[in-house]
């Protein structure tokens, strides 16, 4: 499996003092050096961490891939079409949430999502939909023109070590298998840690994991390069 490292919380720390440190671009390059296969940032509508210029600069310097997480808004679509990251991941967004709370609702607004995805794909951008491992959502995602889905692993992560863990893992397995049968490529992410990530090997369809908070938290103690190397080793 590949590893995409989300560096949003480097930007969170930078923004806490309003200066330039820690430098987000430097962090991205350290992650690449340590073996990250791509760099993920979420350009939120409220710009609480990653900023517009961060996205522009990252696109210029990265040797791997820039994966831009974004809401389905006209503003974000225009930014993506202007910057042209290698990948975008379309996510739901709630101004009051601390972090993304669930998967994108695709089934009930299929035509809207199809219309949103079309110009991105035509521009040569790989599009992924961040969805729950739900049969209805997976089937709808396959009709949008997006090439990937990213399965929301939050419920699995919350259930880790509890009686519900097996249920949530089985849901992910079934969702990934269905997506693969429908011609979609499958990534996963959200809430994954150095402990619970090991079970992702049980899902053979997975191509890439996107992990952020736990890597950045480990980096506080071990350094960013080692934190990325250790996670990369776990998912190989």
One Martini backbone bead per residue (centre of mass of N, CA, C, O) as a GRO file, in nm:
protein
  236
    1UNK     BB    1   0.099   0.034   0.015
    2UNK     BB    2   0.029   0.358   0.024
    3UNK     BB    3   0.141   0.695   0.144
    4UNK     BB    4  -0.047   0.959   0.272
    5UNK     BB    5   0.034   1.284   0.399
    6UNK     BB    6  -0.113   1.484   0.638
    7UNK     BB    7  -0.026   1.849   0.701
    8UNK     BB    8  -0.234   2.038   0.847
    9UNK     BB    9  -0.108   2.047   1.153
   10UNK     BB   10   0.125   2.225   1.077
   11UNK     BB   11  -0.055   2.469   1.007
   12UNK     BB   12  -0.188   2.498   1.281
   13UNK     BB   13   0.073   2.573   1.433
   14UNK     BB   14   0.149   2.816   1.265
   15UNK     BB   15  -0.126   2.980   1.310
   16UNK     BB   16  -0.109   3.026   1.623
   17UNK     BB   17   0.118   3.277   1.557
   18UNK     BB   18   0.117   3.396   1.249
   19UNK     BB   19   0.352   3.272   1.099
   20UNK     BB   20   0.607   3.042   0.943
   21UNK     BB   21   0.610   2.850   1.196
   22UNK     BB   22   0.606   2.582   1.066
   23UNK     BB   23   0.710   2.474   0.759
   24UNK     BB   24   0.517   2.328   0.520
   25UNK     BB   25   0.717   2.267   0.291
   26UNK     BB   26   0.932   2.128   0.461
   27UNK     BB   27   0.748   1.904   0.562
   28UNK     BB   28   0.687   1.777   0.286
   29UNK     BB   29   0.985   1.707   0.215
   30UNK     BB   30   1.031   1.517   0.452
   31UNK     BB   31   0.812   1.314   0.378
   32UNK     BB   32   0.931   1.236   0.108
   33UNK     BB   33   1.209   1.141   0.212
   34UNK     BB   34   1.057   0.914   0.403
   35UNK     BB   35   0.826   0.792   0.169
   36UNK     BB   36   0.610   0.947   0.068
   37UNK     BB   37   0.359   0.928  -0.199
   38UNK     BB   38   0.206   1.178  -0.063
   39UNK     BB   39   0.026   1.496  -0.030
   40UNK     BB   40  -0.205   1.621   0.211
   41UNK     BB   41  -0.469   1.873   0.182
   42UNK     BB   42  -0.711   2.093   0.346
   43UNK     BB   43  -0.917   2.330   0.191
   44UNK     BB   44  -1.090   2.525   0.369
   45UNK     BB   45  -1.326   2.767   0.383
   46UNK     BB   46  -1.188   2.891   0.664
   47UNK     BB   47  -0.874   2.847   0.675
   48UNK     BB   48  -0.759   2.700   0.949
   49UNK     BB   49  -0.492   2.605   0.790
   50UNK     BB   50  -0.476   2.578   0.500
   51UNK     BB   51  -0.369   2.770   0.229
   52UNK     BB   52  -0.364   2.881  -0.085
   53UNK     BB   53  -0.048   2.914  -0.112
   54UNK     BB   54   0.024   2.631  -0.025
   55UNK     BB   55  -0.089   2.486  -0.271
   56UNK     BB   56   0.084   2.626  -0.483
   57UNK     BB   57   0.365   2.549  -0.364
   58UNK     BB   58   0.334   2.243  -0.357
   59UNK     BB   59   0.298   2.202  -0.662
   60UNK     BB   60   0.592   2.304  -0.730
   61UNK     BB   61   0.776   2.097  -0.525
   62UNK     BB   62   0.664   1.830  -0.571
   63UNK     BB   63   0.750   1.483  -0.660
   64UNK     BB   64   0.488   1.366  -0.620
   65UNK     BB   65   0.171   1.417  -0.471
   66UNK     BB   66  -0.118   1.619  -0.482
   67UNK     BB   67  -0.378   1.615  -0.231
   68UNK     BB   68  -0.698   1.768  -0.250
   69UNK     BB   69  -0.903   1.863  -0.011
   70UNK     BB   70  -1.266   1.920  -0.073
   71UNK     BB   71  -1.534   2.089  -0.134
   72UNK     BB   72  -1.853   2.132  -0.309
   73UNK     BB   73  -1.748   2.416  -0.460
   74UNK     BB   74  -1.688   2.669  -0.669
   75UNK     BB   75  -1.428   2.770  -0.542
   76UNK     BB   76  -1.276   2.493  -0.530
   77UNK     BB   77  -1.292   2.427  -0.828
   78UNK     BB   78  -1.129   2.669  -0.929
   79UNK     BB   79  -0.869   2.604  -0.778
   80UNK     BB   80  -0.819   2.323  -0.898
   81UNK     BB   81  -0.812   2.419  -1.200
   82UNK     BB   82  -0.565   2.610  -1.153
   83UNK     BB   83  -0.355   2.413  -1.004
   84UNK     BB   84  -0.361   2.104  -1.057
   85UNK     BB   85  -0.373   1.858  -0.900
   86UNK     BB   86  -0.346   1.527  -0.916
   87UNK     BB   87  -0.552   1.531  -0.668
   88UNK     BB   88  -0.891   1.482  -0.546
   89UNK     BB   89  -1.091   1.509  -0.241
   90UNK     BB   90  -1.423   1.471  -0.171
   91UNK     BB   91  -1.580   1.650   0.099
   92UNK     BB   92  -1.728   1.710   0.373
   93UNK     BB   93  -1.852   2.028   0.533
   94UNK     BB   94  -1.825   2.168   0.870
   95UNK     BB   95  -1.769   2.446   1.051
   96UNK     BB   96  -1.803   2.298   1.352
   97UNK     BB   97  -1.594   2.097   1.303
   98UNK     BB   98  -1.296   1.947   1.385
   99UNK     BB   99  -1.356   1.707   1.191
  100UNK     BB  100  -1.436   1.481   0.985
  101UNK     BB  101  -1.751   1.301   1.041
  102UNK     BB  102  -1.800   1.190   0.738
  103UNK     BB  103  -1.939   1.099   0.461
  104UNK     BB  104  -2.037   1.144   0.156
  105UNK     BB  105  -2.329   1.248  -0.013
  106UNK     BB  106  -2.436   1.087  -0.314
  107UNK     BB  107  -2.711   0.943  -0.375
  108UNK     BB  108  -2.906   1.212  -0.333
  109UNK     BB  109  -2.676   1.380  -0.544
  110UNK     BB  110  -2.568   1.268  -0.820
  111UNK     BB  111  -2.583   1.495  -1.036
  112UNK     BB  112  -2.411   1.701  -0.888
  113UNK     BB  113  -2.154   1.530  -0.866
  114UNK     BB  114  -2.115   1.479  -1.166
  115UNK     BB  115  -2.087   1.783  -1.245
  116UNK     BB  116  -1.837   1.833  -1.059
  117UNK     BB  117  -1.637   1.612  -1.172
  118UNK     BB  118  -1.605   1.651  -1.480
  119UNK     BB  119  -1.397   1.898  -1.506
  120UNK     BB  120  -1.171   1.756  -1.348
  121UNK     BB  121  -1.126   1.515  -1.533
  122UNK     BB  122  -1.083   1.686  -1.794
  123UNK     BB  123  -0.813   1.818  -1.649
  124UNK     BB  124  -0.655   1.551  -1.522
  125UNK     BB  125  -0.795   1.483  -1.252
  126UNK     BB  126  -0.800   1.292  -0.978
  127UNK     BB  127  -1.096   1.144  -0.837
  128UNK     BB  128  -1.227   1.144  -0.502
  129UNK     BB  129  -1.452   0.982  -0.268
  130UNK     BB  130  -1.561   1.045   0.059
  131UNK     BB  131  -1.681   0.744   0.206
  132UNK     BB  132  -1.878   0.524   0.319
  133UNK     BB  133  -1.927   0.171   0.378
  134UNK     BB  134  -2.181   0.193   0.159
  135UNK     BB  135  -2.365   0.060  -0.081
  136UNK     BB  136  -2.512   0.313  -0.192
  137UNK     BB  137  -2.255   0.495  -0.214
  138UNK     BB  138  -2.082   0.317  -0.395
  139UNK     BB  139  -2.278   0.294  -0.633
  140UNK     BB  140  -2.291   0.599  -0.683
  141UNK     BB  141  -1.987   0.657  -0.727
  142UNK     BB  142  -1.974   0.480  -0.998
  143UNK     BB  143  -2.162   0.721  -1.151
  144UNK     BB  144  -1.969   0.999  -1.149
  145UNK     BB  145  -1.650   0.955  -1.270
  146UNK     BB  146  -1.489   0.864  -1.056
  147UNK     BB  147  -1.195   0.670  -0.979
  148UNK     BB  148  -1.232   0.708  -0.665
  149UNK     BB  149  -1.224   0.598  -0.330
  150UNK     BB  150  -1.256   0.696   0.024
  151UNK     BB  151  -1.258   0.529   0.303
  152UNK     BB  152  -1.412   0.566   0.605
  153UNK     BB  153  -1.227   0.489   0.920
  154UNK     BB  154  -1.360   0.605   1.183
  155UNK     BB  155  -1.533   0.370   1.297
  156UNK     BB  156  -1.304   0.173   1.326
  157UNK     BB  157  -1.123   0.346   1.510
  158UNK     BB  158  -1.337   0.372   1.742
  159UNK     BB  159  -1.364   0.039   1.764
  160UNK     BB  160  -1.102  -0.016   1.867
  161UNK     BB  161  -1.107  -0.272   2.109
  162UNK     BB  162  -1.399  -0.357   2.047
  163UNK     BB  163  -1.683  -0.535   1.961
  164UNK     BB  164  -1.712  -0.347   1.683
  165UNK     BB  165  -1.461  -0.396   1.507
  166UNK     BB  166  -1.550  -0.631   1.317
  167UNK     BB  167  -1.785  -0.488   1.184
  168UNK     BB  168  -1.620  -0.249   1.060
  169UNK     BB  169  -1.424  -0.420   0.899
  170UNK     BB  170  -1.638  -0.565   0.725
  171UNK     BB  171  -1.746  -0.310   0.592
  172UNK     BB  172  -1.484  -0.236   0.448
  173UNK     BB  173  -1.453  -0.495   0.284
  174UNK     BB  174  -1.722  -0.474   0.130
  175UNK     BB  175  -1.680  -0.192   0.007
  176UNK     BB  176  -1.418  -0.256  -0.150
  177UNK     BB  177  -1.524  -0.494  -0.320
  178UNK     BB  178  -1.750  -0.342  -0.463
  179UNK     BB  179  -1.583  -0.119  -0.591
  180UNK     BB  180  -1.405  -0.307  -0.760
  181UNK     BB  181  -1.640  -0.433  -0.927
  182UNK     BB  182  -1.721  -0.125  -1.033
  183UNK     BB  183  -1.420   0.015  -1.105
  184UNK     BB  184  -1.294   0.109  -0.845
  185UNK     BB  185  -1.071   0.275  -0.657
  186UNK     BB  186  -0.896   0.225  -0.329
  187UNK     BB  187  -0.907   0.411  -0.043
  188UNK     BB  188  -0.798   0.530   0.294
  189UNK     BB  189  -0.929   0.715   0.592
  190UNK     BB  190  -0.933   0.801   0.931
  191UNK     BB  191  -0.794   0.757   1.247
  192UNK     BB  192  -0.531   0.636   1.198
  193UNK     BB  193  -0.283   0.420   1.348
  194UNK     BB  194  -0.013   0.240   1.462
  195UNK     BB  195  -0.216   0.016   1.561
  196UNK     BB  196  -0.475  -0.007   1.347
  197UNK     BB  197  -0.334  -0.028   1.055
  198UNK     BB  198  -0.274  -0.335   1.022
  199UNK     BB  199  -0.571  -0.423   0.914
  200UNK     BB  200  -0.552  -0.310   0.619
  201UNK     BB  201  -0.430  -0.583   0.500
  202UNK     BB  202  -0.730  -0.720   0.479
  203UNK     BB  203  -0.754  -0.515   0.223
  204UNK     BB  204  -0.670  -0.577  -0.102
  205UNK     BB  205  -0.784  -0.306  -0.257
  206UNK     BB  206  -0.584  -0.125  -0.137
  207UNK     BB  207  -0.368   0.153  -0.221
  208UNK     BB  208  -0.426   0.398  -0.006
  209UNK     BB  209  -0.319   0.588   0.275
  210UNK     BB  210  -0.456   0.854   0.478
  211UNK     BB  211  -0.236   1.027   0.709
  212UNK     BB  212  -0.199   1.258   0.997
  213UNK     BB  213  -0.233   1.314   1.309
  214UNK     BB  214  -0.059   1.070   1.418
  215UNK     BB  215   0.204   1.158   1.285
  216UNK     BB  216   0.228   1.442   1.410
  217UNK     BB  217   0.219   1.348   1.701
  218UNK     BB  218   0.476   1.169   1.688
  219UNK     BB  219   0.673   1.400   1.592
  220UNK     BB  220   0.703   1.548   1.863
  221UNK     BB  221   0.897   1.301   1.969
  222UNK     BB  222   1.051   1.172   1.685
  223UNK     BB  223   0.995   1.310   1.437
  224UNK     BB  224   0.896   1.328   1.113
  225UNK     BB  225   1.067   1.120   0.962
  226UNK     BB  226   1.022   0.879   1.156
  227UNK     BB  227   0.713   0.877   1.153
  228UNK     BB  228   0.692   0.805   0.852
  229UNK     BB  229   0.867   0.553   0.841
  230UNK     BB  230   0.701   0.384   1.044
  231UNK     BB  231   0.436   0.387   0.881
  232UNK     BB  232   0.546   0.273   0.619
  233UNK     BB  233   0.631  -0.001   0.740
  234UNK     BB  234   0.339  -0.093   0.829
  235UNK     BB  235   0.211  -0.078   0.513
  236UNK     BB  236   0.394  -0.272   0.331
   0.00000   0.00000   0.00000
